Amino acid sequence: MNTIRELIIDNANQIIKFIAIAVIGYIVIKVIMLIFNKSKSIVKIDPNVGSFLKGLIKFMLYAVYIIMLLTLLGIPITTFVAMLGAVGLAIALALQGNLSNFASAILILMFKPFVVGDYIGCKGDSGSVRDIQLLFTTIITPDNKKVTIPNSDLINSSVINYTSEDTRRVDLIFSAGYDSDVGMVKSILMDVVANHQKILMNPEPIIRLAKHTDNALDYDVKVWVNTFDYWDVFYDLEENVRTEFEKNHIQIPFPQREIVIRQMPE
């Protein structure tokens, strides 16, 4: 007991110094993070980038803090760094896939091929981006399914961003019989397009006879719309064209096959 007391008395200055630096260091980290969180420049950047930067800065500050405390305790830093390097190597080998996802998250946040709220498609999955995390990106499909995609897949594969631009083109094909007048069919299609309030007239809609098939003539209809009006216009055109074709007695063909039965002579 006396030995412990003497040890404390002999090292009182160093103990007080250690405690003071530990407390002050902790307070400094808290103050720096508070200033960082309230910084106007941080508030303006993408929430996902801000969250990543906060985590990275916090990790670095605490790493410096721990190394400083170990130095005060007399623990050789070189030994600590060597141990840390060995542990880091082992973790890196065990988590190669996750490290790839982590690096991919940084690339996504830096180059912004998509942001939260965009509607994207990748490897057969499509939906609205709900969250971009350090390892995975979460999307919600139109039928409200939650899909989690590894970030490395989003970097190493083609990603379609359906909502990054303000406008999109609706491409449809309508078929009419060979006995239908081409000019009349095109006129009906143009009237349907012109009467739809959500279709943009600039760029100008394209309505052309596109293909001669076995049973019908195919007409291309290509119109530009605001991105968020895409599906409304898509379904409206399908319905409205069908209605107008019926009113004007435009035949909508379907595959037909003639069967001839010949009676063999007895």
C-alpha positions as CSV (number, residue, x, y, z in Angstrom):
1,M,0.0,0.0,0.0
2,N,2.8,2.4,0.9
3,T,4.6,1.5,-2.3
4,I,1.5,2.5,-4.4
5,R,1.2,5.7,-2.4
6,E,4.9,6.5,-2.9
7,L,4.6,5.7,-6.6
8,I,1.6,8.1,-7.0
9,I,3.4,10.8,-5.1
10,D,6.6,10.5,-7.1
11,N,4.7,10.6,-10.4
12,A,2.0,13.1,-9.3
13,N,3.1,15.7,-11.9
14,Q,3.0,13.2,-14.8
15,I,-0.4,11.8,-13.7
16,I,-1.9,15.3,-13.5
17,K,-0.4,16.1,-16.8
18,F,-1.8,12.9,-18.4
19,I,-5.3,13.5,-17.0
20,A,-5.2,17.2,-18.0
21,I,-4.1,16.4,-21.6
22,A,-6.7,13.5,-21.8
23,V,-9.5,15.8,-20.7
24,I,-8.4,18.8,-22.8
25,G,-7.9,16.6,-25.9
26,Y,-11.3,15.1,-25.5
27,I,-12.9,18.5,-25.2
28,V,-10.9,19.8,-28.2
29,I,-12.2,16.9,-30.4
30,K,-15.8,17.6,-29.3
31,V,-15.4,21.4,-30.1
32,I,-13.9,20.6,-33.5
33,M,-16.7,18.3,-34.4
34,L,-19.3,20.8,-33.2
35,I,-17.7,23.5,-35.3
36,F,-17.6,21.1,-38.3
37,N,-21.2,20.2,-37.9
38,K,-22.3,23.8,-37.8
39,S,-20.1,24.9,-40.7
40,K,-22.1,26.6,-43.5
41,S,-20.0,25.0,-46.2
42,I,-20.8,21.5,-44.7
43,V,-24.5,22.3,-44.6
44,K,-24.5,23.1,-48.3
45,I,-22.9,19.9,-49.5
46,D,-24.6,16.5,-50.2
47,P,-25.8,14.9,-46.9
48,N,-24.1,11.6,-47.8
49,V,-20.7,13.4,-48.4
50,G,-21.1,15.4,-45.2
51,S,-21.8,12.3,-43.2
52,F,-18.8,10.5,-44.7
53,L,-16.5,13.5,-44.0
54,K,-17.7,13.7,-40.4
55,G,-16.9,10.1,-39.8
56,L,-13.5,10.3,-41.4
57,I,-12.4,13.4,-39.5
58,K,-13.7,12.0,-36.2
59,F,-11.7,8.8,-36.8
60,M,-8.5,10.7,-37.6
61,L,-8.9,13.0,-34.5
62,Y,-9.3,10.1,-32.2
63,A,-6.4,8.2,-33.8
64,V,-4.1,11.2,-33.1
65,Y,-5.6,11.5,-29.6
66,I,-4.9,7.9,-28.7
67,I,-1.4,8.0,-30.1
68,M,-0.7,11.1,-28.0
69,L,-1.9,9.4,-24.8
70,L,0.2,6.3,-25.5
71,T,3.2,8.5,-25.9
72,L,2.6,10.1,-22.5
73,L,2.4,6.6,-21.0
74,G,5.8,5.8,-22.4
75,I,4.6,3.2,-24.9
76,P,6.9,3.2,-28.0
77,I,4.9,4.5,-31.0
78,T,6.9,2.4,-33.5
79,T,5.7,-0.8,-31.8
80,F,2.1,0.5,-31.7
81,V,2.2,1.5,-35.4
82,A,3.7,-1.9,-36.4
83,M,1.0,-3.7,-34.5
84,L,-1.6,-1.5,-36.0
85,G,-0.2,-2.1,-39.5
86,A,-0.3,-5.9,-38.9
87,V,-3.9,-5.8,-37.7
88,G,-4.9,-3.5,-40.6
89,L,-3.3,-5.9,-43.1
90,A,-5.2,-8.9,-41.6
91,I,-8.4,-7.0,-41.6
92,A,-7.9,-5.8,-45.2
93,L,-7.3,-9.4,-46.4
94,A,-10.4,-10.6,-44.6
95,L,-12.6,-7.7,-45.9
96,Q,-11.4,-7.3,-49.4
97,G,-15.0,-7.2,-50.8
98,N,-16.1,-4.7,-48.1
99,L,-13.0,-2.5,-48.8
100,S,-14.0,-2.5,-52.5
101,N,-17.5,-1.4,-51.5
102,F,-16.0,1.3,-49.3
103,A,-13.8,2.7,-52.0
104,S,-16.7,2.6,-54.4
105,A,-18.8,4.6,-51.9
106,I,-16.2,7.3,-52.0
107,L,-16.2,7.4,-55.8
108,I,-20.1,7.5,-55.8
109,L,-20.1,10.4,-53.4
110,M,-17.3,12.3,-55.3
111,F,-18.5,11.9,-58.9
112,K,-22.3,11.6,-58.2
113,P,-23.5,9.3,-61.0
114,F,-26.7,9.4,-58.9
115,V,-27.9,11.0,-55.7
116,V,-30.6,10.2,-53.1
117,G,-34.0,10.4,-54.8
118,D,-32.9,9.5,-58.3
119,Y,-34.5,6.6,-60.0
120,I,-31.8,4.2,-61.2
121,G,-31.4,0.8,-62.8
122,C,-28.5,-1.7,-62.4
123,K,-28.2,-5.4,-63.2
124,G,-31.9,-5.9,-63.6
125,D,-32.9,-4.0,-60.5
126,S,-34.5,-0.5,-60.6
127,G,-35.9,1.9,-58.1
128,S,-35.5,5.2,-56.2
129,V,-32.3,5.7,-54.3
130,R,-33.2,5.9,-50.6
131,D,-29.7,5.8,-49.0
132,I,-26.0,5.7,-50.0
133,Q,-24.1,4.0,-47.2
134,L,-20.4,3.2,-47.0
135,L,-20.8,-0.4,-48.1
136,F,-24.3,-0.6,-49.8
137,T,-26.8,1.5,-51.6
138,T,-30.5,1.0,-50.9
139,I,-33.2,1.5,-53.5
140,I,-37.0,1.2,-53.3
141,T,-38.7,-0.5,-56.3
142,P,-42.0,0.8,-57.7
143,D,-43.8,-2.0,-55.9
144,N,-42.2,-1.0,-52.6
145,K,-39.5,-3.6,-52.3
146,K,-36.2,-2.7,-50.6
147,V,-33.2,-3.7,-52.6
148,T,-29.6,-3.5,-51.2
149,I,-26.9,-3.2,-53.9
150,P,-23.2,-3.5,-53.1
151,N,-21.5,-0.2,-54.0
152,S,-18.8,-2.0,-56.0
153,D,-21.6,-3.3,-58.4
154,L,-22.7,0.2,-59.0
155,I,-19.2,1.3,-59.9
156,N,-18.2,-1.7,-62.0
157,S,-21.5,-2.1,-63.9
158,S,-23.6,0.2,-66.1
159,V,-26.0,2.3,-64.1
160,I,-29.0,3.9,-65.8
161,N,-30.1,7.1,-64.2
162,Y,-33.7,7.7,-65.4
163,T,-34.3,11.0,-63.5
164,S,-31.0,12.9,-63.7
165,E,-32.2,14.9,-66.7
166,D,-35.2,17.2,-66.7
167,T,-36.8,15.6,-69.8
168,R,-37.1,12.1,-71.3
169,R,-38.4,10.7,-74.6
170,V,-41.3,8.4,-74.7
171,D,-40.9,5.8,-77.6
172,L,-43.9,3.9,-78.7
173,I,-44.8,1.7,-81.8
174,F,-48.4,1.5,-83.1
175,S,-49.5,-0.9,-85.8
176,A,-52.1,-0.5,-88.5
177,G,-53.3,-2.7,-91.3
178,Y,-52.0,-2.5,-94.8
179,D,-55.4,-1.3,-96.0
180,S,-55.2,1.8,-93.8
181,D,-54.3,5.1,-95.4
182,V,-50.8,6.1,-94.2
183,G,-51.5,9.8,-94.2
184,M,-54.7,9.3,-92.2
185,V,-52.9,7.1,-89.6
186,K,-50.1,9.7,-89.2
187,S,-52.7,12.5,-88.9
188,I,-54.6,10.6,-86.1
189,L,-51.4,10.0,-84.2
190,M,-50.3,13.6,-84.5
191,D,-53.7,14.8,-83.2
192,V,-53.5,12.5,-80.2
193,V,-50.0,13.9,-79.5
194,A,-51.0,17.5,-80.0
195,N,-53.9,17.2,-77.7
196,H,-52.0,15.9,-74.8
197,Q,-51.0,18.8,-72.4
198,K,-48.0,17.0,-70.9
199,I,-46.2,16.4,-74.2
200,L,-43.5,19.0,-75.1
201,M,-43.6,20.4,-78.6
202,N,-39.9,21.3,-78.5
203,P,-38.1,19.1,-79.5
204,E,-40.7,18.4,-82.1
205,P,-42.5,15.0,-81.9
206,I,-41.5,12.3,-84.4
207,I,-44.3,10.3,-86.1
208,R,-43.1,8.2,-89.0
209,L,-43.9,5.0,-90.8
210,A,-41.1,2.8,-89.5
211,K,-41.5,-0.8,-90.7
212,H,-43.4,-3.2,-93.0
213,T,-44.1,-6.4,-91.1
214,D,-45.8,-9.6,-92.2
215,N,-49.2,-8.4,-90.9
216,A,-49.1,-4.7,-90.4
217,L,-47.4,-1.3,-90.9
218,D,-45.5,-0.1,-87.8
219,Y,-45.5,3.6,-86.9
220,D,-42.9,5.1,-84.6
221,V,-44.2,7.8,-82.2
222,K,-41.4,9.6,-80.2
223,V,-42.3,12.5,-78.0
224,W,-40.5,14.5,-75.3
225,V,-41.9,15.0,-71.8
226,N,-40.9,16.2,-68.4
227,T,-39.2,13.3,-66.6
228,F,-41.8,12.9,-63.9
229,D,-44.6,12.9,-66.5
230,Y,-43.1,9.9,-68.4
231,W,-45.4,7.1,-67.3
232,D,-48.6,9.3,-67.4
233,V,-47.9,10.1,-71.1
234,F,-46.9,6.5,-71.9
235,Y,-50.1,5.0,-70.7
236,D,-52.3,7.9,-72.0
237,L,-50.9,7.5,-75.5
238,E,-51.6,3.8,-75.5
239,E,-55.2,4.3,-74.5
240,N,-55.9,7.4,-76.6
241,V,-54.5,6.0,-79.8
242,R,-56.5,2.8,-79.4
243,T,-59.7,4.9,-78.9
244,E,-59.0,7.1,-82.0
245,F,-58.2,4.1,-84.2
246,E,-61.5,2.5,-83.3
247,K,-63.4,5.8,-84.0
248,N,-61.8,6.1,-87.4
249,H,-62.1,2.4,-88.3
250,I,-58.3,1.9,-88.4
251,Q,-57.8,-1.8,-88.3
252,I,-55.4,-3.0,-85.6
253,P,-54.0,-6.2,-87.1
254,F,-53.1,-9.4,-85.4
255,P,-51.3,-12.5,-86.7
256,Q,-53.5,-14.6,-88.9
257,R,-52.9,-18.0,-90.6
258,E,-54.9,-19.5,-93.4
259,I,-55.4,-23.2,-93.4
260,V,-56.4,-24.9,-96.7
261,I,-57.8,-28.5,-96.4
262,R,-57.5,-30.5,-99.6
263,Q,-59.4,-33.7,-100.0
264,M,-57.3,-36.4,-101.5
265,P,-58.9,-38.3,-104.4
266,E,-60.1,-41.7,-103.5
